[in-house]
Amino acid sequence: MESKPVTVATSAYGADRVRERGQAHFVPIVARAGAAGIEIRQELLTSADPALETLRDVIAEQGLFAIYSAPLELWRADGVLAVQALRRVQAEAATLEARFLKVALGHFHDGCPISELAGLLAGGSPRLLIENDQTPQGGRIDPLAAFFFAVTTAGLPVGMTFDIGNWRWTGTDPRAAVQSLAPYVEYVHCKGVVEDGGRLKAIPLTDAESQWRELFGWFSPNVPRAIEFPLVGVDLDTVTSRYVTLLASA
């Protein structure tokens, strides 16, 4: 069976560890595990990281492609497009030569014009992907479906990051979500979710679980899929390789 492209989000190695060592530290680990790409997280960039130009070169030297994730809500609470913030992260993603720029939807509603967004997507910037996050405004089916219908109708170059686990935070059935949103999906975030002490937390996927594999049946066969669950252990090479192999088979 053909191996599918897997990426690793640097957040999988733990925020404290990543901020301490810098995201460049994990690039060789991801490459040795057989992944195709690495997801760099803006919120984890610190003085331990090199300049984005250097980080870009480190990633390319290891034969990986980059994805850039920023904790940005595209539409602010007042219903206004976050123009300056989007321009800033677009420039950062372009410097990194990222394949995708991933952000959240924010407070989009039917009255939000998308004409201003069209102007910001011209010029060959990294492709914009909108992820279902863990918020009521950006993690439910209806606003996401309305947004993707609007941008598709307008012919805008926008796709979706489908996070398998985030639906739990909004009480949404992932099966219902995938039936509505699968045509827009270009990237998949993978994690299991359990309740622990009254709170939800991400856990690794297992081969024994069936639902996440069922969801992949709705996506394009070679859609990139990301590890976004905790990777812990003394031997991070072995742990990372194990889960890259698991997701590559989905």
N, C-alpha and C positions, 0 to 999 in steps of 0.2 A: 504494500500500500504506500502511495506517495506521501512523503512527509509534508506537513503543512507549516506555514511560517509562524513562528512563535516569537514574541517579544517579552521582555521582562521590564516591568516598571521598577525603577530604583527604590521606590517606597516599599517594595516587598522585603527589603533588607532591614527595615526599621528606621524610622525617622531620625532617632538620636544617632544611630551608627552612621547613617548616610551623611548627616550634617557634620559629624566629627571627621569622617574620612574623605568626604567629597565624592561626588558621583562618578568622577573619572576612575576612582579606585575599583568600581564594580564592573566597568566595561570589559576587562579581560575575563572576568568570571563568567559573564553572560556569553561572551564569545566562545569560551572553552566548553560551555554547556551545549553548544550547538544551536543557539538561538539565531534568529535572522536579524533582530533589531533590539533596541533598548529605548525605553521611554524615560526621558529626562523630565524631572518635576521642578517647575519654577520655584515652588514653595520650599524646596529643599536645597536650593542654591545658597551657599555661604562662602565665606572667605577661604574655605578649604578647597573650593572648586577653582579650576583655571578659568581664564576668559573663555567665552563661548566659542571663539574661533579655535582655541586650543582644544577644547572639549570636542568640537566637530572633528578635528584632525585625529584625535585619539579614537573616536568611534569609527571613522573611516579606515584607519590603519588596522583595526580589528575585523574589518569586513562586515560591519553592521550598518543598518540604516537607523536613523534617529526619528523619534516621535517626541514632540514637545507638548507637555501638559501644563496648563496654567489654571489656577483657581479663580477664573474670571466668569462672572455672570454676564452674558451677552446683553441682556436687557436689564436695566436697573429697576429698583422698586417703583420708581416714578414712571416706568414705561418708556424711558428714553434709552436709546442704544448707547452702549458704553464705548464711544468712538475712540477717544484717546487711549483708553486701556487696551482696546483691541489692536490699535495701530502699534502700540508698544510691544505687545506679545507677538504680533506678526513679524516685527523686525527682529526680535530675538529668535523666533523659529526660523526665519530666513537665514540668519547668521549661522545657526546650527545646521542649516541645510536639511531641515526636518522634512520627512515625507508628509506628516500630518501635524496640524496644530489642534489640540483638543481643549475645548472650553465647555462651560455649562450654558444652558439656555437662559436661565434667569426668569424674569417676570414678563415673558412674551404673552400677548393676548391678541385676539383677532383685530383689534384696533391699531396694533403696532405696524407702521409702514416698514416695508423691507427695502425700499428704494435706496435708503442711505447705506444699508448693508451691501447692496450691489456695487456701489462705488468703491467700497473698501476691499472687495474681493477681486478687483481687477489688478492686472499687473503680475500675475504668476507667483503670488505668495504661496507658501505651503497650504495644501488643501485644508479647509476648515471642517472640523468634525465637532458635532454637538453630542455630549454625553448625557444620558439620564443620570442625574446625581441623586443625592439622598434627601432633597428638599421637596416640599409640597409643590413649589412652583416649577421646578425643573426635573422632577422625577415621577411624573404621572403621564399616562398615555395621552390624554386629550390635548394638552398644550403642545406636547412634542409632535403629535400627529398633525395638528393645525399648522405648526411651524414648517414641518417638512413638506406638507402639501403646498404651502405658500411659496417656499423657495424652489420647489420642483416645478411648479407652474411658471415661475418667473425665470427658470433656467439658470439658477444660481449654483455655483460649484460648492455645494455643502453636502456633507454626508453625516452619518451617525456613528457614534461609539455606543454600542449596546453593552451596558454593564449588567451581567447576569445576576449579580448579587444585590445591587443597589435597589432593586424593586422591593426588597423586603422592608427597607426603611420607610417606604410610602404605602405599604400594604397592598402592593400591586401584584397580580398574578403574572409571572414572567411569560407564561404561555399565551395569555391574552395580549401582552405587550408585543411579543414577537410576531403574532399574527397581524398586528396593525403596522408594525414598524420595520419588519424584515427587509422590504425593498430598499430601504435607505441605509442599511447597515454596511459599513466599510471596515469596521474594526470592532473587536469584541474584548471586553474586560472580563476576566474570569476570576471568580472567588466563590467559595461556599460561605454560608452565613449561619451562625447559631446564636441562640440567646444565652447570655451568661450574666447572672446576677441582675436580671431585668433589663440588660442592654444587649444590643446586637453587636456581633463582632465578626470580622472576616476570618475564615479558616481555609486551609488548602482543599482543593477538590480531590476526590478520590475516584479511582477507577470503578468502584462498586456503585457509585451513584449514577442514576440513569438520566435525570432530568436535564443536566447540562449538555449531555450528548444529544438528547432529543432536540434541544434548542438549536444546536449546530446544524441540524437537518434543514432549518429554514434559511440558512445563510449561504452565500456563495462558497463553493468548496474550499477555495484558497484564501478566504478572508483571514487577515492577520489576527492572531489571538494573543492576549497579554496575560502573563502571570501578575495578578495584583492581590495576592494573598501572602501571608507571612512565610518567608524562607528563612528558617532558623536551623542552627546546628553548628557543630565544630567544623565540619567540612562543607562549606558553602558550594564548592564545585559539584560535589556529588548530589547535594540537595537540589541545586538548580537544574542540573542535568536530568534528574529524575522527573521533574515536573515539566521541563521542556519536552521530553520524550512523550509524556502523557498527553499534553495538549497537541503535540504534532500529529497525534493519531486520531484526533477528533474530526 
